[in-house]
Amino acid sequence: MTDYRLVYFSENRLPSSEIAQGLNSILEKSRSNNVMVGVTGALMFSVGYFVQVLEGPQAAVEATFERIQQDARHGDVQLVEFAPVAQRTFDNWSMAYAGRPEEASDDVADLAASSGFDPSRLDGDQLFERLRSRLLETA
């Protein structure tokens, strides 16, 4: 069976007073749901944006992404890449968090500043590699 990788970013719509609690809720729910459907991946977060990579069977990744698009905590969800992959990168994590629990990752803010998060200027490989590198730094 071929696995797929989906890369997206979205606007953070968590109220500022609920960011830590909201982020923990997203991670807990993602980990629980992803185990049940065989999806793995990683999440990077800033006060302004989420960047996430999902990997797994095509139907499961599509269904997971559909739920994310319907989640009020995410706004202006932008699909950057969706393609088959020879091998998963995040196969050991139902949902890894590429950041420190006590602070939001500055990587997304840096990337936003340099690209304006204009989907026509971003590519999935750049976002994927930034998230993967950040995860290795924090592991």
C-alpha positions in Angstrom: 0.0 0.0 0.0 1.3 3.4 -0.9 1.5 6.1 1.7 0.9 9.8 1.1 2.3 12.9 2.6 0.2 16.0 3.0 1.7 19.4 4.0 -0.5 22.3 4.9 -0.5 25.5 6.9 -3.3 27.4 8.6 -4.1 30.5 10.6 -4.1 30.0 14.3 -7.6 30.9 15.6 -7.0 29.9 19.2 -7.9 32.8 21.6 -4.7 34.1 23.1 -5.8 33.2 26.6 -6.3 29.6 25.5 -3.2 28.9 23.4 -1.4 26.4 25.7 -4.6 24.5 26.5 -5.8 24.6 22.9 -2.5 23.3 21.6 -2.4 20.5 24.1 -6.0 19.6 23.2 -5.1 19.5 19.5 -2.0 17.3 20.1 -3.9 14.9 22.4 -6.9 14.5 20.1 -4.6 14.2 17.0 -2.5 11.5 18.6 -5.6 9.5 19.6 -7.4 9.8 16.3 -4.2 9.2 14.2 -3.4 5.9 15.9 -6.8 4.6 15.1 -6.5 5.4 11.3 -2.8 4.8 10.8 -1.8 8.4 10.2 1.5 9.8 11.5 3.0 13.3 11.3 4.3 16.4 13.0 3.0 19.8 14.0 4.8 23.1 14.2 3.0 26.1 15.8 3.4 29.8 16.3 1.1 32.4 17.7 0.0 33.1 14.1 0.1 29.8 12.3 0.1 26.0 12.3 2.2 24.0 9.9 1.6 20.2 9.8 2.7 17.2 7.9 0.4 14.2 7.8 1.5 10.8 6.4 -0.4 7.6 5.8 -2.9 5.8 3.6 -4.5 8.2 1.2 -8.1 7.9 2.4 -7.0 8.3 6.1 -4.9 11.4 5.3 -7.7 12.9 3.3 -10.2 12.3 6.1 -7.9 13.7 8.7 -7.3 16.8 6.6 -11.0 17.3 6.1 -11.5 17.3 9.9 -8.8 19.9 10.2 -10.4 22.1 7.6 -13.7 22.0 9.6 -12.0 22.8 12.9 -12.7 26.3 14.1 -9.2 26.6 15.6 -7.8 26.6 12.0 -8.5 29.4 9.6 -7.5 29.9 5.9 -6.2 26.3 5.6 -3.8 26.1 2.7 -2.8 22.7 1.1 0.8 23.0 0.0 1.6 19.4 -1.0 -0.2 16.1 -1.3 1.8 13.3 -3.0 2.7 9.6 -2.6 5.9 8.9 -0.7 8.2 5.9 -0.8 8.6 6.0 3.0 7.2 7.9 5.9 9.5 10.3 7.7 7.4 10.6 10.9 6.5 6.9 11.2 7.3 6.7 14.9 5.0 9.6 15.9 1.2 9.6 15.8 1.7 13.4 16.0 5.0 14.8 16.9 5.3 18.4 18.2 8.2 20.2 16.7 8.7 22.7 19.4 9.1 23.1 23.1 6.0 22.6 25.3 6.6 25.8 27.1 6.9 28.1 24.1 5.6 28.3 20.5 8.1 27.6 17.8 9.7 30.6 16.3 10.3 28.7 13.0 6.9 29.3 11.7 7.1 33.0 12.6 10.5 33.3 10.8 9.1 31.5 7.8 6.1 33.7 7.7 8.2 36.8 7.8 10.4 35.6 5.0 7.6 34.3 2.8 4.5 36.2 3.9 2.9 32.8 3.9 1.9 33.4 0.3 1.0 29.9 -0.9 2.5 30.6 -4.3 5.9 31.3 -2.7 6.0 28.2 -0.5 6.6 24.7 -1.5 5.9 21.5 0.5 9.5 20.4 0.5 10.6 23.6 2.2 7.9 23.4 4.9 8.5 19.7 5.3 12.2 20.1 5.7 11.9 23.0 8.2 9.5 21.0 10.3 11.7 17.9 10.1 14.8 19.8 11.1 13.0 21.5 14.0 11.8 18.2 15.3 15.4 16.8 15.2 16.6 19.9 17.1 14.1 19.4 19.9 14.3 15.6 20.2 
